[in-house]
C-alpha cells in the first residue's frame, strides 16, 4: 500500500471529517478493497456496492481508530473484512416481524 499520505494520517483525517483524507484513503486502498471484494462477490454491481459500503464504513468508523492499540494496516484490513462479512451475512428477520405463508 503505497500512498502519498500515510495510511494512519488518512484515517485520522477521516476521523476529523476531512473529505480529502477519504480520497487519500481510497487512493491508497481502493485496489485492495476492490480485489478483496472480487474474491467474495461475483456480481460486478454488488461488488461495486460493497466497495462503496467499505469506504462509508471506514469513514464512519475512523474516529474509533487508535494508532496506539493497533497498526493502521491491521485496522484497515479488519474493517474491510467486517464490511465484506456484513455483505455475505444472510438477512436476519426477527421472528416478531417475519411473515408466514399463512399470513
HUNORDA-V121842 format. One record per helix or strand of 2 or more residues. SS is the DSSP state (~ for helix, > for strand). FROM is the first residue (numbers start at 1). TO is the last residue. If there is no record, write none. Layout:
# HUNORDA-V121842
SS/FROM/TO
SS/FROM/TO
This chain:
# HUNORDA-V121842
~/7/15
~/19/40
~/44/64
~/72/88
